[in-house]
Amino acid sequence: MRLDKYLKVSRIIKRRTVANEACSGGRVSLNGRQAKPGAEVKEGDKLEIRFGDHYGRYEIVSINEHATKQNADSMYRVLEEDAETIKERG
């Protein structure tokens, strides 16, 4: 699956256009390397996202073409998030 689509389906980033812009802007790393929106992701990959004051590191646990709001967060494991990101996610 493409990275921008994964970010949207997993709801790490709510909209695919925003995910695409974040990747194109160099704010998303995949396994320690800057990632483009079309980069292919697989289980076990590690994501790092820097978005304004927000920072997060995640491990991809599963890849699903579609996910409900209730099970989207089961697609990844949070390795680290800053306080602002945690507050926003509620």
Stockholm file with secondary structure:
# STOCKHOLM 1.0

chainA/1-90         MRLDKYLKVSRIIKRRTVANEACSGGRVSLNGRQAKPGAEVKEGDKLEIRFGDHYGRYEIVSINEHATKQNADSMYRVLEEDAETIKERG
#=GR chainA/1-90 SS CBHHHHHHHTTSSSCHHHHHHHHHTTCEEETTEECCTTCBCCTTCEEEEEETTEEEEEEECCCCSCCCTTTGGGGEEEEEECHHHHHHHC
#=GC SS_cons        CBHHHHHHHTTSSSCHHHHHHHHHTTCEEETTEECCTTCBCCTTCEEEEEETTEEEEEEECCCCSCCCTTTGGGGEEEEEECHHHHHHHC
//
